[in-house]
């Protein structure tokens, strides 16, 4: 259903290095780089995650209430990916844990303050 999700960045090269190391843990790599934006995916036909400098050349700012959740694959996967994000300089927004029956997630903000989560449902 979702083709791609994207967040803004003030430093594209720094963001690419952060997400290459983090999403590489999930088998993703840059599949498209168009200069002001780069897209990561785990393979053809899979959703993409993009980072970009804003088209309007204004400051990149995270939206209040905006968040992107990425599938962690398992509870252990969520734990591992969350820890990797933190080790790469992300900030904690809620350590991994069960939020409700069948919903396990860990929340963080990337280097630009965008809020993301790794989740496992089930």
Secondary structure, DSSP 8 states (H G I E B T S, - for coil): ---EEEEE-S-HHHHHHHHHHHHHTTT-EEEEE-SSEEEEESSTTS-EEEEE--TT-S-----TT--EEEE-SSHHHHHHHHHHHHHTT-EEEEEEEEEETTEEEEEEE-TT--EEEEEEE-
